[in-house]
């Protein structure tokens, strides 16, 4: 996912969270994930989108980022 930060420099942030730690389990539960997923946030922390578990489609992620951030 760090490739998204490189693809959209200064616009999105990337961070991996270990879903086997207490923090990771709590984060997954908060986001409604069963075990893991993808959350894309703008650089200011606004959640742009999330996809749960094994449903992540990177083309959809890129389209959503572009439409959320604008030109």
N, C-alpha and C positions, 0 to 999 in steps of 0.2 A: 504494500500500500504506500510505501514511501515514494514510489514512482509518481503518485498523484501530486505530492508536494513539489516534486521536480517539474512536473508537467504544468502545474498551476502555481508558480513561485510567488510567495507572498500573499496568496489568496486562500489556500487551504493548508491545514497542518496534518501531519501523519504521526500516529503514535500507536504502537502495538501494546495491548494489555494482555497479560498472561491470565487466561480464564480459569486457571487451576488455583490461583491465589484467592484469598478472601476478598481483596479489592476487586479482582477480576470477576469473581462470581457475583458480587454485589452490582458491579457495573452492567454485566450481562442481564441480570434480573431487572434492573432499572430500565434498561432499553427494551425489555420484553423478549430477549433472546433466550432460547433453551440452553445453548452452550456458548455460542459465539456469533459474531456478525461483523458488519462493517458500518461505521458511523462516519459520515463526512461532515466536518465542521468548517465554517469559514475561519479566516485568521482571527476574527474577533470572538470566536467561540460559538457562533450561531450554528445550530445543527441544520444542515442543508438536506440531508437524507440519511436513511438507515435501511439496511437490508439484513434480514436475520439468517443465521445459520448458513446453510449451503445454497442459498438463493442468490448470491452475489453475481451480478452480471456487469462487468466492467464497462461495456458500451453504455448501459443504462446509467451507470455512475457518472461517466464523463458527460453525457447529455444533461443530466440533472445539475451537475456542477456548472456547466456552461449556462444553462437557463436560469439558475439561481443567482449567479454572479453577474450576468449580463456581459456586455462587451468590455 
